[in-house]
Amino acid sequence: MSEKIVVGTAPQLRWGVLGCGIIANEMAQALQLQGRTIDAVANRTYTKALAYAEKYGIPKVYEQIDDLFADPDIDAIYITTPHNTHIGFLRKALAAGKHVMCEKAITLNSDELDEALAIAQEHNVVLMDACTELHMPLYKELTRRARAGEFGTINLIQENFGSYKEYDERNRFFNPNLAGGAMLDIGIYSLTLMRLFMESTPNEHLSLMNPAPTGVDMTSGLLLRNAEGQMGVISLTMHSKQPKRAVISADKAYIEIMEYPRADEATIVWTESGESEVVTCGSRPLALCYVLADLEAAVAGDQEALAQMDVTIDVMRMMTDFRRDWNFYYPEEL
């Protein structure tokens, strides 16, 4: 293996992962980059967990998922299963005294998130959202500069996110029984980025949504405004390709970010001179390293890392409100 990459300085935790899909593989690879391994794995299908453990050299595999929560030698769990399974696993993991990093969307709605946070508080553990924009160094640098007033007042944030997914009512993108739809899958990235650069959470919103034949949101347009008059304009689609492009417009400059969920580069164009400044910070391939490092920092008491949950709470409320406007609910919510 190449030279170890160090991301984060907080004491390392003993990690278990729940699920063996794409994100779980990225987590294992991220830890390998740091010369570390996952300590345990659990999955609904035991044979898949065994194969995953063999691939990444993981010493513990559980036949029952609950055994992961009960293991006293595991400090933190990364939940990588589908959205609609999160709250059930969060209840058990947090009540067992485990710190949890939960893949986006952290829950289906605000009520579930409030419940999970109450359990975490009761058991004195940290719950954190894995949405990458909360953790990428580029956003920490840009928001630092924004708060310092370098760009002037931010007035407008425009974002596109479009993926072309072949329509299949059985897959997770379009199946309501798997919490499908654009909002929870890709809209969370757009709303998280927007909220990072707004002074307060939006208190007004309008939207239009086109459903897939299964009823889940396939294409939508979102318009938001907060008390300071800052506006966000977002377009989402699961059935048309669009660039993942964000433009943050302020008095003194605008900031353009491409492929924004895991961005490591942004271009600032200064209003007065027209000159461009390219900002590079962090590294896209290390995205999951930053995610895991932030939970370890939060457990160690880092206040900036702990404050990320405030953004998650606001974003979940926005997504819940939009779906309520559309009269769109998942089976678990009815």
Disulfide bonds with the S-S distance in Angstrom:
none
